[in-house]
Amino acid sequence: MKPKKNIFVTSRAIQGKMYLINKHEAYLLDSVEQFIWENIDGENTIEDIIQKVAKKYNEDPNNIEQDLKEFFESLKEHNLIRY
């Protein structure tokens, strides 16, 4: 699946922290989540992004796959992305 950002979601850096803003709700991203958000472009698949995260943070993709899939599901549940 190739996740795409909801076009109505904006991202803002406030005092060095990255937030996603959707309507009247804001979501704080940590550095890994920010990296994931930056790679959600409608072209990268979830698997592509898992590989990129694993490479950047020197992790085994198998060890982070479930956590990242849960993060994608959370983004979808909050209407921040779609497939």
C-alpha positions as CSV (number, residue, x, y, z in Angstrom):
1,M,0.0,0.0,0.0
2,K,1.1,3.5,-0.8
3,P,0.0,5.9,2.0
4,K,-1.0,9.5,1.0
5,K,-1.2,12.5,3.2
6,N,-4.6,14.0,3.8
7,I,-4.5,17.2,1.8
8,F,-6.1,19.1,4.7
9,V,-3.5,18.2,7.2
10,T,-0.7,20.7,7.7
11,S,2.6,20.3,9.4
12,R,4.2,22.9,11.6
13,A,7.5,23.2,13.5
14,I,7.0,25.0,16.7
15,Q,10.0,25.6,19.0
16,G,11.8,22.8,17.2
17,K,9.0,20.2,17.5
18,M,7.0,19.0,14.6
19,Y,3.2,18.9,14.8
20,L,0.5,17.7,12.4
21,I,-2.6,19.8,12.5
22,N,-6.0,18.5,11.3
23,K,-9.0,20.7,11.9
24,H,-8.8,21.5,15.6
25,E,-6.5,18.7,16.7
26,A,-2.7,18.7,16.8
27,Y,-0.4,15.7,17.0
28,L,3.2,15.9,18.2
29,L,5.7,13.8,16.2
30,D,9.0,12.5,17.5
31,S,12.0,12.4,15.2
32,V,11.2,8.9,13.8
33,E,7.6,9.8,13.2
34,Q,8.7,13.0,11.5
35,F,11.0,11.0,9.2
36,I,8.1,8.7,8.4
37,W,5.8,11.7,7.7
38,E,8.4,13.2,5.4
39,N,8.5,9.9,3.4
40,I,4.7,9.6,3.0
41,D,4.4,10.9,-0.6
42,G,1.9,8.6,-2.3
43,E,4.9,6.9,-4.1
44,N,6.6,5.1,-1.2
45,T,4.9,2.0,0.0
46,I,4.7,1.1,3.7
47,E,7.4,-1.5,3.1
48,D,9.6,1.2,1.4
49,I,9.3,3.5,4.4
50,I,10.0,0.6,6.8
51,Q,13.3,0.0,4.9
52,K,14.2,3.7,4.9
53,V,13.6,3.9,8.7
54,A,15.6,0.7,9.3
55,K,18.5,2.1,7.3
56,K,18.5,5.6,8.8
57,Y,18.3,4.3,12.4
58,N,20.4,1.1,11.8
59,E,17.6,-1.3,12.8
60,D,16.5,-4.6,11.5
61,P,13.3,-4.1,9.5
62,N,11.7,-7.2,11.0
63,N,12.1,-5.7,14.5
64,I,10.4,-2.4,13.7
65,E,7.8,-3.5,11.2
66,Q,4.9,-4.1,13.6
67,D,5.5,-0.8,15.4
68,L,5.5,1.1,12.2
69,K,2.4,-0.6,10.9
70,E,0.7,0.4,14.1
71,F,1.8,4.0,13.6
72,F,0.4,4.0,10.0
73,E,-2.9,2.6,11.4
74,S,-3.0,5.4,14.0
75,L,-2.4,8.0,11.3
76,K,-5.3,6.4,9.2
77,E,-7.6,6.3,12.2
78,H,-7.0,10.0,12.9
79,N,-7.7,10.8,9.2
80,L,-4.1,12.0,8.6
81,I,-3.4,9.6,5.8
82,R,-5.3,7.4,3.3
83,Y,-4.4,4.5,1.1
